């Protein structure tokens, strides 16, 4: 009865707040918070109390009280992000009326990498430690930032167009070396000027509709080593290519990772053995209703629709704990693909995968005889990260079609859509000159 009365007080307070009657609203909401033992009522009450306060310190205290009762209170987290300067009010979008996708060209900023001694082109050397000039061989130490890559707040990103946007059809930028303007394909994050040859990396930090990468795993070896891995893999699988094999080309591919929390409500059945007359036992089905806690870290979701099944299989071979904070210098003269799956869409896949795991765990760990229903309404996406993964890519023709070959640029793992085994040999003659170099 008391909780019902406190809900009525809160409802009256919200009506007064929306009507602009702050003093009346405060009295109703303060009384509701004082009387209730319901955490949901207290969380909502403190949120509305924060909306009635002008002093930033008092507003912050009210929002923190709200989150202490409901850590996943979306409006409170968003309001606190605005208070902390992490979110600008003018960037918040209406989730029920997202603005249409932009057409035409995006003016993109780009960072140029040139040698400080001779002005030549600087290239990232896959030793994880340096940029090297292709002309005077000047070596510039590249020290990775300490610590792992930071994750972004999911609620904050979802409140802006960045959480929902994807690249335009084209983007244009001006070369800082020769001044030429050229168009960059929508799926590229880095490019080399066709006139002066200087490498550029697009900067997305200032963009209002795209998210910049948060982390990167740098390439760990060069093309020669990738060729040797390819030769070994082809020989192990007894494949005879039907056409000349292109040398593996190094690039970075995008990957979303998500952290999820909250809980899943479920209804299931368990079977107990009841003892009846004469010592016989008979199974008894009991229905149970409960919640299952969620705490999962780094659910990987491909960030590009063009990525094939080999890349999906290759993802599991990466050590995501080795992800470093994103540094554009790692992309100097290395192509990097930009995501075309918005973070909001990818988060739905992460929720779906997590729910599938939970259903499996409920049946195996809790020994449920049957799982009747589950609800993910209280499952929350807490944070996310956009990573760039190093890959060497080529294609081998046999069986009258091309087969994509992907090599993990971190630890040598190889994946492909190849299933059949053919006659041994054939590749070495195409790559022997590089292997023997």
Beta strands, then each sheet from edge to edge (+ up, - down):
strand 1: 105-107
strand 2: 109-113
strand 3: 122-125
strand 4: 130-133
strand 5: 139-141
strand 6: 152-153
strand 7: 170-174
strand 8: 181-185
strand 9: 190-192
strand 10: 199-203
strand 11: 215-216
strand 12: 249-275
strand 13: 281-302
strand 14: 324-325
strand 15: 335-336
strand 16: 370-375
strand 17: 379-398
strand 18: 401-408
strand 19: 414-416
sheet 1: 1+ 7+ 8-
sheet 2: 2+ 10- 9+
sheet 3: 3+ 4- 5+
sheet 4: 6+ 17- 11- 14+
sheet 5: 6+ 17- 12+ 13-
sheet 6: 6+ 17- 18+ 19-
sheet 7: 6+ 17- 12+ 15+
sheet 8: 6+ 17- 12+ 16-
end
